[in-house]
Amino acid sequence: MSPDGQAYRDTAKAPATLDAPEPLSPRSRDLSLSAIVAGLVAVLVSFGGTAVLMVQAGHAAGLDAAHIGSWLGSICLALGLGGAAISLRSRVPVVMAWSTPGAALLITSLVGVPFDQAVGAFVLAAALTLLCGVFGWIDPIVRRIPAEIAGAMLAGVLLNFGMGIFRGIGAQPALVLAMCIAYLLGRRWAPRYAVLAVLAVGLILGALTGLVRLDGVDWRLTEFVWTTPAFTLQAAISLGVPLFVVAMASQNLPGLAILQAAGYRPPASRLVAATGLLGLLSAPFGAHSVTLGAIIAAICAGPEAHADPARRYVAAATYGLTYVLLSVVAGAVAVFFQAMPPALIAALAGLALLGPIMGGMASAMANAQRREAALVTLLATASGASFWGIGSAFWGLVAGLATHAALEFRRKPA
């Protein structure tokens, strides 16, 4: 969204395809501290909030520290290189991530499954994703999502993060209130650096009060361990297909909708194909999936990254390059983030996402004729309801599109 609340649509300023023959480096005039900080905050929110799930899944599978580090490191390297390269080439803030619902699924599903068979299932899920992108099955779906429903889904996905600010006050009142004060002062006097002020205050207070303890962090380098895939029907049915469905429904489609809500028009099928190819290359090292980011995409593609949408790609590139660096010590960094107080991560995420929440709600309610469908999308997405392992973001889209179809069928535009 642009600063005046209107969805960004000027593709002449922000190329919406991946074909532009741009060099793989940002133009110096596009660099900004606010975009770099947005990228770093996105890393902090994404890694700090979900890396522990993969560590738990690795322990459930009986993996040693080297294999867990390889799992984390290979995903970090794949999504970091892929997202940074595409963002720098296209000048669009393309953010890649791992499948968080997929990692949660693996905590229980990996028990008793030999890891080489699990890797075979990872390869299958990535190959299915690649085929969906290559055959162009994604673009027709994304084109049929109205902007109001995309905006409502964005607001619904992020709403719980906004409310997390106030839950954090109950857990760590002094820390979170200080971060809120820093945000308000920053928004009043230096809006582009408000999130930087929040991050600095949170880390300094966390260190001074002893809430951040780094005694148990072992900064060993990542060992990338190759596992030859073994393909079995049981692992394909119990792991491969569910991983593919969960990643597509809970990450890729919502991620594309969030980019659409921010006003960007990247080629959806080609982006999904890129995630499938990256997942295919990294799966033998333990990576369970590479997907498009959803929540963190809102941080990098939102107005807090930069007022000019054509310069927000720097945030996504910063995010990707930081993940490349994290891949070198991925296992240790996971332990580092576990040492940070959850209230700090929750408050930082909520304050960084206030702008995207406002933008999504403004877009959702802009068209009076579609407000009801947008409201259904918002409520269903924010509910957190999950069915068959698929998260509420997908079901919010389904509910919103069904309501839109029922109300708009053969009705003349207002």
Disulfide bonds with the S-S distance in Angstrom:
none
